[in-house]
Amino acid sequence: MCRNIKTLFNFEPPASDQEVEDASIQFVRKLSGFTKPSKANEEAFNRAVEEVAAAARKLMDSLVTNAEPRNRETEAERARLRSAKRFGSTAE
């Protein structure tokens, strides 16, 4: 599940709040073992997602780099090519 969390730092344009929240949901799902929490756990689950998202945003806002920002489309194409090579399928 967490292998689907993508690197969000140093991209142009910067990661959106939605991307940070999506990664936070994946992380909390992995930790809790819940894809969708029960009503009894929903409040705690949602609070954890909010706290993880806030911590992730704070981290990304405080990181610095001298590297040029990466291009999302270029990185996506590289990932498709790696996947095609790894799994033997054609990149589309």
C-alpha atoms as an extended CHARMM CRD file, in Angstrom:
* protein
*
        92  EXT
         1         1  MET       CA              0.0000000000        0.0000000000        0.0000000000  PROA      1               0.0000000000
         2         2  CYS       CA              2.6750000000        2.5690000000        0.9610000000  PROA      2               0.0000000000
         3         3  ARG       CA              4.7320000000        1.8280000000       -2.1170000000  PROA      3               0.0000000000
         4         4  ASN       CA              2.1410000000        3.9330000000       -3.9470000000  PROA      4               0.0000000000
         5         5  ILE       CA              3.1270000000        7.0540000000       -2.0150000000  PROA      5               0.0000000000
         6         6  LYS       CA              5.0780000000        9.2190000000       -4.4170000000  PROA      6               0.0000000000
         7         7  THR       CA              7.8760000000       11.6490000000       -3.6630000000  PROA      7               0.0000000000
         8         8  LEU       CA              6.3210000000       15.0910000000       -3.3510000000  PROA      8               0.0000000000
         9         9  PHE       CA              9.3240000000       17.3180000000       -2.6630000000  PROA      9               0.0000000000
        10        10  ASN       CA             11.1260000000       19.4230000000       -5.2720000000  PROA      10              0.0000000000
        11        11  PHE       CA              8.6300000000       19.2980000000       -8.1090000000  PROA      11              0.0000000000
        12        12  GLU       CA              7.4290000000       22.0840000000      -10.3270000000  PROA      12              0.0000000000
        13        13  PRO       CA              4.6440000000       22.8800000000       -9.6960000000  PROA      13              0.0000000000
        14        14  PRO       CA              4.9100000000       22.0970000000       -5.9680000000  PROA      14              0.0000000000
        15        15  ALA       CA              2.7850000000       19.3360000000       -4.4690000000  PROA      15              0.0000000000
        16        16  SER       CA             -0.8090000000       20.3570000000       -3.9530000000  PROA      16              0.0000000000
        17        17  ASP       CA             -2.6130000000       20.0440000000       -0.6420000000  PROA      17              0.0000000000
        18        18  GLN       CA             -4.6630000000       17.2420000000       -2.2320000000  PROA      18              0.0000000000
        19        19  GLU       CA             -1.5080000000       15.2730000000       -3.0750000000  PROA      19              0.0000000000
        20        20  VAL       CA             -0.2310000000       15.6740000000        0.4900000000  PROA      20              0.0000000000
        21        21  GLU       CA             -3.6000000000       14.5690000000        1.8690000000  PROA      21              0.0000000000
        22        22  ASP       CA             -3.7230000000       11.5450000000       -0.4580000000  PROA      22              0.0000000000
        23        23  ALA       CA             -0.2620000000       10.4550000000        0.7070000000  PROA      23              0.0000000000
        24        24  SER       CA             -1.3300000000       10.9870000000        4.3260000000  PROA      24              0.0000000000
        25        25  ILE       CA             -4.4070000000        8.8170000000        3.8520000000  PROA      25              0.0000000000
        26        26  GLN       CA             -2.2460000000        6.0460000000        2.3740000000  PROA      26              0.0000000000
        27        27  PHE       CA              0.1560000000        6.2930000000        5.3060000000  PROA      27              0.0000000000
        28        28  VAL       CA             -2.5960000000        6.1890000000        7.9560000000  PROA      28              0.0000000000
        29        29  ARG       CA             -4.2910000000        3.2880000000        6.1480000000  PROA      29              0.0000000000
        30        30  LYS       CA             -1.0360000000        1.3470000000        6.2500000000  PROA      30              0.0000000000
        31        31  LEU       CA             -0.4090000000        2.0570000000        9.9170000000  PROA      31              0.0000000000
        32        32  SER       CA             -3.9580000000        1.3320000000       11.0300000000  PROA      32              0.0000000000
        33        33  GLY       CA             -4.6880000000       -1.5830000000        8.7450000000  PROA      33              0.0000000000
        34        34  PHE       CA             -7.9930000000        0.0430000000        7.7880000000  PROA      34              0.0000000000
        35        35  THR       CA             -8.9340000000        0.8610000000        4.2270000000  PROA      35              0.0000000000
        36        36  LYS       CA            -12.0690000000        2.4750000000        5.5800000000  PROA      36              0.0000000000
        37        37  PRO       CA            -12.3800000000        2.7680000000        9.3580000000  PROA      37              0.0000000000
        38        38  SER       CA            -15.5120000000        1.8040000000       11.2640000000  PROA      38              0.0000000000
        39        39  LYS       CA            -17.7370000000        4.5510000000       12.6290000000  PROA      39              0.0000000000
        40        40  ALA       CA            -16.1440000000        3.9810000000       16.0440000000  PROA      40              0.0000000000
        41        41  ASN       CA            -12.6710000000        4.6880000000       14.6360000000  PROA      41              0.0000000000
        42        42  GLU       CA            -13.5560000000        7.2390000000       11.9690000000  PROA      42              0.0000000000
        43        43  GLU       CA            -12.8470000000       10.3260000000       14.1040000000  PROA      43              0.0000000000
        44        44  ALA       CA             -9.4350000000        9.0510000000       15.2280000000  PROA      44              0.0000000000
        45        45  PHE       CA             -8.5710000000        7.9950000000       11.6600000000  PROA      45              0.0000000000
        46        46  ASN       CA             -9.5270000000       11.3820000000       10.1920000000  PROA      46              0.0000000000
        47        47  ARG       CA             -7.6640000000       13.2410000000       12.9350000000  PROA      47              0.0000000000
        48        48  ALA       CA             -4.5550000000       11.1570000000       12.2040000000  PROA      48              0.0000000000
        49        49  VAL       CA             -4.8160000000       11.9600000000        8.4850000000  PROA      49              0.0000000000
        50        50  GLU       CA             -5.0490000000       15.6900000000        9.2770000000  PROA      50              0.0000000000
        51        51  GLU       CA             -2.0630000000       15.5410000000       11.6440000000  PROA      51              0.0000000000
        52        52  VAL       CA              0.0790000000       13.5550000000        9.2100000000  PROA      52              0.0000000000
        53        53  ALA       CA             -0.8200000000       15.9380000000        6.3810000000  PROA      53              0.0000000000
        54        54  ALA       CA              0.1000000000       18.9490000000        8.5330000000  PROA      54              0.0000000000
        55        55  ALA       CA              3.4150000000       17.3560000000        9.5110000000  PROA      55              0.0000000000
        56        56  ALA       CA              4.1570000000       16.4460000000        5.8840000000  PROA      56              0.0000000000
        57        57  ARG       CA              3.3850000000       19.9630000000        4.6740000000  PROA      57              0.0000000000
        58        58  LYS       CA              5.5410000000       21.4460000000        7.4540000000  PROA      58              0.0000000000
        59        59  LEU       CA              8.3940000000       19.1240000000        6.4820000000  PROA      59              0.0000000000
        60        60  MET       CA              8.1680000000       19.9240000000        2.7800000000  PROA      60              0.0000000000
        61        61  ASP       CA              7.9790000000       23.6620000000        3.4740000000  PROA      61              0.0000000000
        62        62  SER       CA             11.1400000000       23.5100000000        5.5830000000  PROA      62              0.0000000000
        63        63  LEU       CA             13.2670000000       21.3620000000        3.2390000000  PROA      63              0.0000000000
        64        64  VAL       CA             15.8410000000       23.0640000000        1.0230000000  PROA      64              0.0000000000
        65        65  THR       CA             17.7460000000       21.8650000000       -2.0110000000  PROA      65              0.0000000000
        66        66  ASN       CA             20.1360000000       23.2170000000       -4.6100000000  PROA      66              0.0000000000
        67        67  ALA       CA             18.8030000000       20.7880000000       -7.2140000000  PROA      67              0.0000000000
        68        68  GLU       CA             16.5760000000       21.9990000000      -10.0020000000  PROA      68              0.0000000000
        69        69  PRO       CA             12.8820000000       21.1630000000       -9.5120000000  PROA      69              0.0000000000
        70        70  ARG       CA             11.8240000000       17.9880000000      -11.2830000000  PROA      70              0.0000000000
        71        71  ASN       CA              9.1970000000       17.9360000000      -13.9870000000  PROA      71              0.0000000000
        72        72  ARG       CA              6.1620000000       15.7820000000      -13.1550000000  PROA      72              0.0000000000
        73        73  GLU       CA              5.5840000000       14.5660000000      -16.7160000000  PROA      73              0.0000000000
        74        74  THR       CA              9.2330000000       13.6060000000      -17.1960000000  PROA      74              0.0000000000
        75        75  GLU       CA              9.2690000000       11.6830000000      -13.9080000000  PROA      75              0.0000000000
        76        76  ALA       CA              5.9910000000        9.9290000000      -14.7840000000  PROA      76              0.0000000000
        77        77  GLU       CA              7.4220000000        8.8480000000      -18.1420000000  PROA      77              0.0000000000
        78        78  ARG       CA             10.5690000000        7.5200000000      -16.4600000000  PROA      78              0.0000000000
        79        79  ALA       CA              8.3970000000        5.5400000000      -14.0350000000  PROA      79              0.0000000000
        80        80  ARG       CA              6.3890000000        4.0540000000      -16.9330000000  PROA      80              0.0000000000
        81        81  LEU       CA              9.5880000000        3.0120000000      -18.6950000000  PROA      81              0.0000000000
        82        82  ARG       CA             10.9990000000        1.4390000000      -15.5070000000  PROA      82              0.0000000000
        83        83  SER       CA              7.7400000000       -0.4350000000      -15.0150000000  PROA      83              0.0000000000
        84        84  ALA       CA              7.7150000000       -1.6770000000      -18.6000000000  PROA      84              0.0000000000
        85        85  LYS       CA             11.2980000000       -2.8710000000      -18.2620000000  PROA      85              0.0000000000
        86        86  ARG       CA             10.6500000000       -4.4910000000      -14.8820000000  PROA      86              0.0000000000
        87        87  PHE       CA              7.3880000000       -6.2330000000      -15.7520000000  PROA      87              0.0000000000
        88        88  GLY       CA              7.9960000000       -6.8060000000      -19.4550000000  PROA      88              0.0000000000
        89        89  SER       CA              4.9780000000       -4.8760000000      -20.6730000000  PROA      89              0.0000000000
        90        90  THR       CA              4.9790000000       -2.1190000000      -23.2480000000  PROA      90              0.0000000000
        91        91  ALA       CA              5.0000000000        1.4730000000      -22.0730000000  PROA      91              0.0000000000
        92        92  GLU       CA              1.9510000000        3.3360000000      -23.3340000000  PROA      92              0.0000000000
